[in-house]
Amino acid sequence: MKKLVIFGADDFAQLARFYFDNDSEYKVCAFTVDPKYRSEETFCGLPLVSSDELEEKYPCSEYDLFIAIAYTHLNAIREQKYHEFKEKGYNLATYISSKATCWNEGNEFGDNVFIFEDNTIQPYVHIGADTILWSGNHIGHHARIGNHVFIASHVVLSGRTVVGDNSFIGVNASVNDHVHIAERNVISSGALITRDTEKDSIYKAKWTEKKDSDIKKSKFFF
């Protein structure tokens, strides 16, 4: 089995370890975090090492990496770590649940992608690098999802939709066919998007829009 280190030490990291260990070709060997966040020697019974020691203890020639960070700062923290570890030479693992319905015809997936169970991904879908699909989504044919995106549960993306980089789509949101979600959008839970959106905006269920000055005050920038 391939050997894997997970960047992160929280619920998502614990979940990622479970899925990789039980439903992939990988075996998780350790966790890593930045030095200021390392307060313990272990996490979930495995070594927890500082990222500044990672290359010495778990070199990229022997270990792959997965970055288990959610949507903080509209995925910007995960994006930063994605580029950092790519520059260090690490291969970033992608996980697609065996319990997801995913047709191989014409589909493309980037690295550091994580797709949970019960996702339905129709043919000719492109999912960019460093993107997370939580459980139970429908991704329609010819959809294009950008890089550094986070899609929560029970989202419907209809055919030929486009989701811009660094966007977040909340639980039970729906996007009509051929609609383009712009970069750095927050689509809130339960929203129905029937037309193209604008960059750096929040869209709620009643089409309430906030621009960039407000988006930085949202929970996505805690």
Contacts in CASP RR format, 6 or more apart in sequence:
PFRMAT RR
TARGET T0000
AUTHOR 0000-0000-0000
METHOD contacts of the structure
MODEL  1
MKKLVIFGADDFAQLARFYFDNDSEYKVCAFTVDPKYRSEETFCGLPLVS
SDELEEKYPCSEYDLFIAIAYTHLNAIREQKYHEFKEKGYNLATYISSKA
TCWNEGNEFGDNVFIFEDNTIQPYVHIGADTILWSGNHIGHHARIGNHVF
IASHVVLSGRTVVGDNSFIGVNASVNDHVHIAERNVISSGALITRDTEKD
SIYKAKWTEKKDSDIKKSKFFF
1 25 0 8 1.000
1 26 0 8 1.000
1 27 0 8 1.000
2 25 0 8 1.000
2 26 0 8 1.000
2 27 0 8 1.000
2 64 0 8 1.000
2 93 0 8 1.000
3 26 0 8 1.000
3 27 0 8 1.000
3 29 0 8 1.000
3 62 0 8 1.000
3 63 0 8 1.000
3 64 0 8 1.000
4 20 0 8 1.000
4 26 0 8 1.000
4 27 0 8 1.000
4 28 0 8 1.000
4 29 0 8 1.000
4 63 0 8 1.000
4 64 0 8 1.000
4 65 0 8 1.000
4 66 0 8 1.000
4 93 0 8 1.000
5 28 0 8 1.000
5 29 0 8 1.000
5 30 0 8 1.000
5 31 0 8 1.000
5 32 0 8 1.000
5 54 0 8 1.000
5 58 0 8 1.000
5 63 0 8 1.000
5 64 0 8 1.000
5 65 0 8 1.000
5 66 0 8 1.000
6 13 0 8 1.000
6 16 0 8 1.000
6 17 0 8 1.000
6 20 0 8 1.000
6 28 0 8 1.000
6 30 0 8 1.000
6 31 0 8 1.000
6 32 0 8 1.000
6 65 0 8 1.000
6 66 0 8 1.000
6 67 0 8 1.000
6 68 0 8 1.000
7 13 0 8 1.000
7 31 0 8 1.000
7 32 0 8 1.000
7 33 0 8 1.000
7 51 0 8 1.000
7 65 0 8 1.000
7 66 0 8 1.000
7 67 0 8 1.000
7 68 0 8 1.000
7 69 0 8 1.000
7 81 0 8 1.000
7 85 0 8 1.000
8 31 0 8 1.000
8 32 0 8 1.000
8 33 0 8 1.000
8 43 0 8 1.000
8 67 0 8 1.000
8 68 0 8 1.000
8 69 0 8 1.000
9 31 0 8 1.000
9 33 0 8 1.000
9 37 0 8 1.000
9 38 0 8 1.000
9 40 0 8 1.000
9 43 0 8 1.000
9 48 0 8 1.000
10 68 0 8 1.000
12 68 0 8 1.000
12 69 0 8 1.000
12 70 0 8 1.000
13 31 0 8 1.000
13 43 0 8 1.000
13 44 0 8 1.000
13 68 0 8 1.000
14 43 0 8 1.000
14 44 0 8 1.000
15 68 0 8 1.000
16 28 0 8 1.000
16 66 0 8 1.000
16 68 0 8 1.000
16 95 0 8 1.000
16 114 0 8 1.000
17 28 0 8 1.000
17 31 0 8 1.000
17 44 0 8 1.000
17 46 0 8 1.000
19 95 0 8 1.000
19 97 0 8 1.000
19 114 0 8 1.000
19 116 0 8 1.000
20 26 0 8 1.000
20 27 0 8 1.000
20 28 0 8 1.000
20 66 0 8 1.000
20 93 0 8 1.000
20 95 0 8 1.000
21 27 0 8 1.000
21 28 0 8 1.000
23 95 0 8 1.000
23 97 0 8 1.000
23 98 0 8 1.000
23 99 0 8 1.000
24 93 0 8 1.000
24 95 0 8 1.000
26 64 0 8 1.000
26 93 0 8 1.000
26 95 0 8 1.000
28 46 0 8 1.000
29 46 0 8 1.000
29 47 0 8 1.000
29 58 0 8 1.000
29 63 0 8 1.000
30 46 0 8 1.000
30 47 0 8 1.000
30 48 0 8 1.000
30 49 0 8 1.000
30 57 0 8 1.000
30 58 0 8 1.000
31 43 0 8 1.000
31 44 0 8 1.000
31 46 0 8 1.000
31 47 0 8 1.000
31 48 0 8 1.000
31 49 0 8 1.000
32 48 0 8 1.000
32 49 0 8 1.000
32 50 0 8 1.000
32 51 0 8 1.000
32 54 0 8 1.000
32 58 0 8 1.000
33 48 0 8 1.000
33 50 0 8 1.000
33 51 0 8 1.000
34 50 0 8 1.000
34 51 0 8 1.000
35 50 0 8 1.000
35 51 0 8 1.000
35 52 0 8 1.000
38 48 0 8 1.000
38 49 0 8 1.000
38 50 0 8 1.000
40 48 0 8 1.000
41 47 0 8 1.000
41 48 0 8 1.000
42 48 0 8 1.000
49 57 0 8 1.000
49 58 0 8 1.000
55 88 0 8 1.000
60 88 0 8 1.000
60 89 0 8 1.000
60 90 0 8 1.000
60 91 0 8 1.000
63 90 0 8 1.000
64 90 0 8 1.000
64 91 0 8 1.000
64 92 0 8 1.000
64 93 0 8 1.000
65 85 0 8 1.000
65 90 0 8 1.000
65 91 0 8 1.000
65 92 0 8 1.000
65 93 0 8 1.000
66 92 0 8 1.000
66 93 0 8 1.000
66 95 0 8 1.000
66 112 0 8 1.000
66 114 0 8 1.000
67 78 0 8 1.000
67 81 0 8 1.000
67 82 0 8 1.000
67 85 0 8 1.000
67 92 0 8 1.000
67 112 0 8 1.000
67 130 0 8 1.000
68 114 0 8 1.000
69 77 0 8 1.000
69 78 0 8 1.000
69 81 0 8 1.000
70 78 0 8 1.000
70 132 0 8 1.000
70 150 0 8 1.000
71 78 0 8 1.000
71 132 0 8 1.000
71 150 0 8 1.000
71 168 0 8 1.000
71 220 0 8 1.000
72 78 0 8 1.000
72 220 0 8 1.000
72 221 0 8 1.000
72 222 0 8 1.000
73 220 0 8 1.000
73 221 0 8 1.000
74 166 0 8 1.000
74 167 0 8 1.000
74 168 0 8 1.000
74 184 0 8 1.000
74 186 0 8 1.000
74 215 0 8 1.000
74 220 0 8 1.000
74 221 0 8 1.000
75 130 0 8 1.000
75 148 0 8 1.000
75 149 0 8 1.000
75 150 0 8 1.000
75 166 0 8 1.000
75 167 0 8 1.000
75 168 0 8 1.000
76 148 0 8 1.000
76 166 0 8 1.000
78 130 0 8 1.000
78 148 0 8 1.000
79 130 0 8 1.000
79 147 0 8 1.000
79 148 0 8 1.000
79 166 0 8 1.000
82 92 0 8 1.000
82 112 0 8 1.000
82 129 0 8 1.000
82 130 0 8 1.000
82 148 0 8 1.000
85 92 0 8 1.000
86 92 0 8 1.000
91 111 0 8 1.000
92 111 0 8 1.000
92 112 0 8 1.000
92 129 0 8 1.000
92 130 0 8 1.000
93 111 0 8 1.000
93 112 0 8 1.000
94 109 0 8 1.000
94 110 0 8 1.000
94 111 0 8 1.000
94 112 0 8 1.000
94 113 0 8 1.000
94 114 0 8 1.000
95 113 0 8 1.000
95 114 0 8 1.000
95 115 0 8 1.000
96 102 0 8 1.000
96 109 0 8 1.000
96 113 0 8 1.000
96 115 0 8 1.000
97 115 0 8 1.000
97 116 0 8 1.000
97 117 0 8 1.000
97 118 0 8 1.000
97 119 0 8 1.000
99 117 0 8 1.000
99 118 0 8 1.000
100 115 0 8 1.000
100 116 0 8 1.000
100 117 0 8 1.000
100 118 0 8 1.000
100 119 0 8 1.000
100 120 0 8 1.000
100 121 0 8 1.000
101 119 0 8 1.000
101 120 0 8 1.000
101 121 0 8 1.000
102 115 0 8 1.000
102 119 0 8 1.000
102 120 0 8 1.000
102 121 0 8 1.000
103 121 0 8 1.000
103 122 0 8 1.000
103 123 0 8 1.000
105 123 0 8 1.000
105 124 0 8 1.000
106 123 0 8 1.000
106 124 0 8 1.000
106 125 0 8 1.000
107 121 0 8 1.000
107 123 0 8 1.000
107 124 0 8 1.000
107 125 0 8 1.000
107 126 0 8 1.000
107 127 0 8 1.000
108 125 0 8 1.000
108 126 0 8 1.000
108 127 0 8 1.000
108 128 0 8 1.000
109 115 0 8 1.000
109 127 0 8 1.000
109 128 0 8 1.000
110 127 0 8 1.000
110 128 0 8 1.000
110 129 0 8 1.000
110 130 0 8 1.000
110 131 0 8 1.000
111 129 0 8 1.000
111 130 0 8 1.000
112 129 0 8 1.000
112 130 0 8 1.000
113 127 0 8 1.000
113 128 0 8 1.000
113 129 0 8 1.000
113 130 0 8 1.000
113 131 0 8 1.000
113 132 0 8 1.000
113 133 0 8 1.000
114 131 0 8 1.000
114 132 0 8 1.000
114 133 0 8 1.000
115 121 0 8 1.000
115 127 0 8 1.000
115 132 0 8 1.000
115 133 0 8 1.000
116 133 0 8 1.000
116 134 0 8 1.000
116 135 0 8 1.000
116 136 0 8 1.000
117 135 0 8 1.000
117 136 0 8 1.000
118 135 0 8 1.000
118 136 0 8 1.000
119 133 0 8 1.000
119 135 0 8 1.000
119 136 0 8 1.000
119 137 0 8 1.000
119 138 0 8 1.000
119 139 0 8 1.000
120 136 0 8 1.000
120 137 0 8 1.000
120 138 0 8 1.000
120 139 0 8 1.000
120 140 0 8 1.000
121 127 0 8 1.000
121 139 0 8 1.000
121 140 0 8 1.000
122 139 0 8 1.000
122 140 0 8 1.000
122 141 0 8 1.000
122 143 0 8 1.000
122 159 0 8 1.000
123 141 0 8 1.000
124 141 0 8 1.000
124 142 0 8 1.000
125 139 0 8 1.000
125 140 0 8 1.000
125 141 0 8 1.000
125 142 0 8 1.000
125 143 0 8 1.000
125 144 0 8 1.000
125 145 0 8 1.000
126 143 0 8 1.000
126 144 0 8 1.000
126 145 0 8 1.000
126 146 0 8 1.000
127 133 0 8 1.000
127 139 0 8 1.000
127 145 0 8 1.000
127 146 0 8 1.000
128 145 0 8 1.000
128 146 0 8 1.000
128 147 0 8 1.000
128 149 0 8 1.000
129 147 0 8 1.000
129 148 0 8 1.000
130 147 0 8 1.000
130 148 0 8 1.000
131 145 0 8 1.000
131 146 0 8 1.000
131 147 0 8 1.000
131 148 0 8 1.000
131 149 0 8 1.000
131 150 0 8 1.000
131 151 0 8 1.000
132 149 0 8 1.000
132 150 0 8 1.000
132 151 0 8 1.000
133 139 0 8 1.000
133 151 0 8 1.000
134 151 0 8 1.000
134 152 0 8 1.000
134 153 0 8 1.000
135 153 0 8 1.000
136 153 0 8 1.000
136 154 0 8 1.000
137 151 0 8 1.000
137 153 0 8 1.000
137 154 0 8 1.000
137 155 0 8 1.000
137 156 0 8 1.000
137 157 0 8 1.000
138 155 0 8 1.000
138 156 0 8 1.000
138 157 0 8 1.000
139 145 0 8 1.000
139 157 0 8 1.000
140 157 0 8 1.000
140 158 0 8 1.000
140 159 0 8 1.000
140 161 0 8 1.000
141 159 0 8 1.000
141 160 0 8 1.000
142 159 0 8 1.000
142 160 0 8 1.000
143 157 0 8 1.000
143 158 0 8 1.000
143 159 0 8 1.000
143 160 0 8 1.000
143 161 0 8 1.000
143 162 0 8 1.000
143 163 0 8 1.000
144 161 0 8 1.000
144 162 0 8 1.000
144 163 0 8 1.000
145 151 0 8 1.000
145 157 0 8 1.000
145 162 0 8 1.000
145 163 0 8 1.000
145 164 0 8 1.000
146 163 0 8 1.000
146 164 0 8 1.000
146 165 0 8 1.000
146 167 0 8 1.000
147 165 0 8 1.000
147 166 0 8 1.000
148 165 0 8 1.000
148 166 0 8 1.000
149 163 0 8 1.000
149 164 0 8 1.000
149 165 0 8 1.000
149 166 0 8 1.000
149 167 0 8 1.000
149 168 0 8 1.000
149 169 0 8 1.000
150 167 0 8 1.000
150 168 0 8 1.000
150 169 0 8 1.000
151 157 0 8 1.000
151 163 0 8 1.000
151 168 0 8 1.000
151 169 0 8 1.000
151 170 0 8 1.000
152 168 0 8 1.000
152 169 0 8 1.000
152 170 0 8 1.000
152 171 0 8 1.000
152 173 0 8 1.000
152 189 0 8 1.000
153 171 0 8 1.000
153 172 0 8 1.000
154 171 0 8 1.000
154 172 0 8 1.000
155 169 0 8 1.000
155 170 0 8 1.000
155 171 0 8 1.000
155 172 0 8 1.000
155 173 0 8 1.000
155 174 0 8 1.000
155 175 0 8 1.000
156 173 0 8 1.000
156 174 0 8 1.000
156 175 0 8 1.000
157 163 0 8 1.000
157 169 0 8 1.000
157 175 0 8 1.000
158 174 0 8 1.000
158 175 0 8 1.000
158 176 0 8 1.000
158 177 0 8 1.000
158 178 0 8 1.000
158 179 0 8 1.000
159 177 0 8 1.000
159 178 0 8 1.000
160 177 0 8 1.000
160 178 0 8 1.000
161 175 0 8 1.000
161 176 0 8 1.000
161 177 0 8 1.000
161 178 0 8 1.000
161 179 0 8 1.000
161 180 0 8 1.000
161 181 0 8 1.000
162 179 0 8 1.000
162 180 0 8 1.000
162 181 0 8 1.000
163 169 0 8 1.000
163 175 0 8 1.000
163 181 0 8 1.000
164 180 0 8 1.000
164 181 0 8 1.000
164 182 0 8 1.000
164 183 0 8 1.000
164 184 0 8 1.000
164 185 0 8 1.000
165 183 0 8 1.000
165 184 0 8 1.000
166 183 0 8 1.000
166 184 0 8 1.000
167 181 0 8 1.000
167 182 0 8 1.000
167 183 0 8 1.000
167 184 0 8 1.000
167 185 0 8 1.000
167 186 0 8 1.000
167 187 0 8 1.000
168 185 0 8 1.000
168 186 0 8 1.000
168 187 0 8 1.000
168 220 0 8 1.000
169 175 0 8 1.000
169 181 0 8 1.000
169 187 0 8 1.000
170 187 0 8 1.000
170 188 0 8 1.000
170 189 0 8 1.000
170 190 0 8 1.000
170 191 0 8 1.000
171 189 0 8 1.000
171 190 0 8 1.000
172 189 0 8 1.000
172 190 0 8 1.000
173 187 0 8 1.000
173 188 0 8 1.000
173 189 0 8 1.000
173 190 0 8 1.000
173 191 0 8 1.000
173 192 0 8 1.000
173 193 0 8 1.000
174 190 0 8 1.000
174 191 0 8 1.000
174 192 0 8 1.000
174 193 0 8 1.000
175 181 0 8 1.000
175 187 0 8 1.000
175 193 0 8 1.000
176 192 0 8 1.000
176 193 0 8 1.000
176 194 0 8 1.000
176 195 0 8 1.000
179 193 0 8 1.000
179 194 0 8 1.000
179 195 0 8 1.000
179 196 0 8 1.000
179 197 0 8 1.000
180 196 0 8 1.000
180 197 0 8 1.000
181 187 0 8 1.000
181 193 0 8 1.000
181 196 0 8 1.000
181 197 0 8 1.000
182 196 0 8 1.000
182 197 0 8 1.000
182 198 0 8 1.000
182 199 0 8 1.000
182 200 0 8 1.000
182 201 0 8 1.000
183 199 0 8 1.000
183 200 0 8 1.000
184 199 0 8 1.000
184 200 0 8 1.000
184 215 0 8 1.000
185 197 0 8 1.000
185 199 0 8 1.000
185 200 0 8 1.000
185 201 0 8 1.000
185 202 0 8 1.000
185 203 0 8 1.000
186 201 0 8 1.000
186 202 0 8 1.000
186 203 0 8 1.000
186 215 0 8 1.000
186 218 0 8 1.000
186 220 0 8 1.000
187 193 0 8 1.000
187 197 0 8 1.000
187 203 0 8 1.000
188 202 0 8 1.000
188 203 0 8 1.000
188 204 0 8 1.000
188 205 0 8 1.000
189 205 0 8 1.000
190 205 0 8 1.000
191 203 0 8 1.000
191 204 0 8 1.000
191 205 0 8 1.000
192 205 0 8 1.000
193 203 0 8 1.000
197 203 0 8 1.000
198 209 0 8 1.000
200 211 0 8 1.000
200 212 0 8 1.000
200 215 0 8 1.000
201 209 0 8 1.000
201 210 0 8 1.000
201 211 0 8 1.000
201 212 0 8 1.000
201 215 0 8 1.000
202 208 0 8 1.000
202 209 0 8 1.000
202 210 0 8 1.000
202 214 0 8 1.000
202 215 0 8 1.000
202 218 0 8 1.000
203 209 0 8 1.000
215 221 0 8 1.000
END
